Amino acid sequence: MDDPVDEALKLIQSKPEGVLQSELWKELGVDSRKCSRIVKKLEEGELIDRIEFKKDGIKTYLLRARQMPVNPSDLLAGDELIPCIGCELECVVEECHPLMDWMYQLAIVQTTEE
C-alpha cells in the first residue's frame, strides 16, 4: 500500500487547479482527521499551499502543489545541456533527433557512473 502522504501529494500534483481539502479525504479513503494530518505534513514540508476557500458558503481549503525548482544537473547529460532549451523548432518529442541523441548520451553517462 502506498504511503497516504505520497498518495495525497500525487493526487494534488495531478490537478493544477488544486483540490479541495473537503474532497481530498474522500478521494483518499481516509477520515477528515487523518486527512488534516496528511495536509499538515505536506504543508510543513513546503510541498503544497493551503488557501482558504468557500464552497456553498462552507469554509474549506484549496490545496495546490508548489512548483519545485528544477535541479540543474537534470538538464545535463555529461556536460551537454538539454537541446530543448532555446530550441525554436516545431517538433514531435518522439521524433526529435537532437533530443533523442541527448537522451542516449544521458543513458550512457548514467550507465558509466554506476
C-alpha positions, 0 to 999 in steps of 0.5 A, spaced: 500 500 500 502 506 498 504 511 503 497 516 504 502 522 504 505 520 497 498 518 495 495 525 497 501 529 494 500 525 487 493 526 487 494 534 488 500 534 483 495 531 478 490 537 478 493 544 477 487 547 479 488 544 486 483 540 490 479 541 495 481 539 502 473 537 503 474 532 497 481 530 498 479 525 504 474 522 500 478 521 494 483 518 499 479 513 503 481 516 509 477 520 515 477 528 515 482 527 521 487 523 518 486 527 512 488 534 516 494 530 518 496 528 511 495 536 509 499 538 515 505 534 513 505 536 506 504 543 508 510 543 513 514 540 508 513 546 503 510 541 498 503 544 497 499 551 499 493 551 503 488 557 501 482 558 504 476 557 500 468 557 500 464 552 497 456 553 498 458 558 503 462 552 507 469 554 509 474 549 506 481 549 503 484 549 496 490 545 496 495 546 490 502 543 489 508 548 489 512 548 483 519 545 485 525 548 482 528 544 477 535 541 479 540 543 474 544 537 473 537 534 470 538 538 464 545 535 463 547 529 460 555 529 461 556 536 460 551 537 454 545 541 456 538 539 454 537 541 446 530 543 448 532 549 451 532 555 446 530 550 441 525 554 436 523 548 432 516 545 431 517 538 433 514 531 435 518 529 442 518 522 439 521 524 433 526 529 435 533 527 433 537 532 437 533 530 443 533 523 442 541 523 441 541 527 448 537 522 451 542 516 449 548 520 451 544 521 458 543 513 458 550 512 457 553 517 462 548 514 467 550 507 465 558 509 466 557 512 473 554 506 476 
